[in-house]
Amino acid sequence: MPTLRTIFPAVFAAVLLLAPAVSARQRGDERNVFRSYYTPEYLAFRARIMAEFSGVKAGKFSEFVKPSRKDTAKNGDLKVMALTFDACGGRHSGYNAALIDYLRREQIPATLFVSGIWLEKNKSTFAELAKDPLFEIENHGLMHRLCSTEGRTMFKVHATRNLSDVIDEMELGARRISGLSGRRPLFFRSATAYTDELSLKVAKRLGMEVVSYDILSGDASKASAKTMEKNILKGARHGAVVIMHFNHPEWHEKEALEMAVPELRKRGFSFARLEDFTIQ
């Protein structure tokens, strides 16, 4: 049975995050948190990966970087969607417990993309979520950086500076998650989801698929629950990946889903985690 990784493009689209650029001092403080990760073993590992990609061009930088493979046939009889939620970090390291409680109450499987910064500030919450089989924990980057091997950025979101930073963002984020949960992430979502083609190749080499979304809920634009509901219902189709966040308890994801989910179920839709997302 083909999985999501053999069916959908590696990058679906980009999430518009309106966070301001991080100051150099803040970046230094964040790096200090992760200083112990840069072991001799890791530095040697990173050097090998960099050597493998030596001379490879960055390629297209876009929110719609395409993989080399194509979508396979779609089955119109199935109606399965994936709800995904990001936890970005930095000064936005809250936790929307009411949203998670709603997903549990309704038994809605979901994929949670967690940054290393958010994880460090929410270790007990992370441990609880990682043990819950309803949720799949995936990689949102060590320091929530836009992954560009040339240091390019969008929406004033701080980016990686080079290939070395991209490897750190992906690999160290994955190692931190696996170290605390016992499960290595299968998927990676860059901040804003903008990437270049080289970053896409690096993720694959590290054993992860770059993923973004098909349906932009609008929560990052501080949309109302009603607007988010309309966005979700308008884009609803088999195979659609919805993006929201669970690190902003002041946003309205729960209220939007309380309106959208009954209608989606009425239309015959069900929900799946990305790792279980299949077309039969």
C-alpha positions, 0 to 999 in steps of 0.5 A, spaced: 500 500 500 503 506 498 504 511 503 503 519 503 511 519 502 510 515 495 503 519 493 504 526 495 509 532 493 514 533 498 512 540 499 505 542 498 505 549 499 508 554 504 505 557 511 505 564 512 508 566 519 508 573 521 514 573 526 519 578 526 526 577 524 530 574 531 536 578 533 543 576 533 543 576 541 537 572 541 540 567 536 546 566 540 542 565 546 538 559 542 544 556 540 547 556 547 541 552 549 543 546 544 551 547 544 551 540 547 549 537 541 555 539 537 559 532 539 565 530 535 560 524 533 555 529 530 560 534 527 564 528 523 557 526 521 555 533 518 562 534 515 560 527 511 553 530 509 556 536 507 562 532 503 556 528 499 553 535 497 559 539 495 558 543 489 551 541 488 547 548 487 541 550 491 536 550 485 529 553 486 527 557 492 520 557 493 514 555 497 512 550 491 519 546 490 517 540 486 520 533 488 522 528 482 517 523 482 509 524 481 503 523 484 500 516 483 493 515 481 487 518 486 481 514 488 475 518 488 471 513 493 476 515 499 476 521 503 481 522 508 485 528 510 491 530 515 490 535 520 497 538 522 499 542 527 506 546 528 509 548 535 514 554 533 518 556 539 521 562 541 517 567 544 511 563 541 512 557 546 505 557 549 501 550 549 493 550 546 491 545 551 484 546 550 485 544 542 489 538 544 483 536 549 478 537 543 482 532 539 482 527 544 475 528 546 473 527 538 478 521 537 481 525 531 488 523 529 493 529 528 500 530 526 504 535 531 510 538 528 515 541 534 521 545 534 527 544 538 526 551 541 518 549 543 520 542 546 526 545 550 520 550 554 515 544 554 518 538 556 513 535 560 508 536 555 512 534 549 513 527 553 505 526 554 504 528 547 509 523 545 506 517 549 499 518 546 498 514 540 493 519 537 498 523 535 505 523 531 510 527 533 514 530 527 520 535 526 519 543 525 527 544 526 532 545 531 531 553 532 525 554 527 529 556 521 527 557 514 531 552 510 535 555 505 542 553 503 544 560 501 541 564 507 535 566 503 529 568 507 521 570 506 516 574 511 522 576 515 523 570 518 530 568 520 533 563 515 539 558 515 545 561 513 548 555 509 548 548 508 551 547 514 546 550 518 540 546 514 543 540 516 543 542 523 536 545 523 534 538 520 538 533 523 539 536 530 531 537 531 530 530 529 535 527 534 532 531 540 525 529 538 528 521 538 532 522 544 526 524 548 521 520 545 524 514 542 522 515 535 525 518 529 521 523 525 519 521 518 517 528 516 520 535 516 517 542 515 521 548 515 519 555 518 514 558 512 515 551 508 520 555 503 526 551 501 530 550 496 531 544 492 538 542 495 535 542 502 530 537 499 535 533 497 538 533 504 532 532 508 531 525 504 539 523 505 537 524 513 531 520 512 525 525 512 520 528 507 519 535 507 512 537 508 508 543 508 500 543 507 494 543 502 490 548 506 492 554 509 487 555 515 489 562 516 490 561 524 497 565 523 494 571 520 489 571 526 483 569 522 477 568 526 474 561 527 469 562 522 474 564 516 478 558 518 472 554 518 471 556 511 478 555 509 478 548 511 471 546 508 473 550 501 479 546 500 477 539 503 478 533 498 481 527 499 489 527 501 489 534 503 493 536 509 491 542 513 496 546 517 494 550 524 498 551 530 498 548 537 503 553 540 498 559 541 492 558 546 489 565 544 488 563 537 481 560 534 483 553 532 479 549 537 473 553 535 474 552 528 474 545 528 468 544 532 464 547 526 468 544 521 469 537 523 462 535 524 461 538 517 467 534 514 464 528 517 457 529 514 461 529 507 464 522 509 471 525 511 475 521 516 482 523 519 489 520 519 496 522 521 501 523 516 505 516 517 498 512 516 496 516 511 494 512 505 491 511 498 488 504 497 
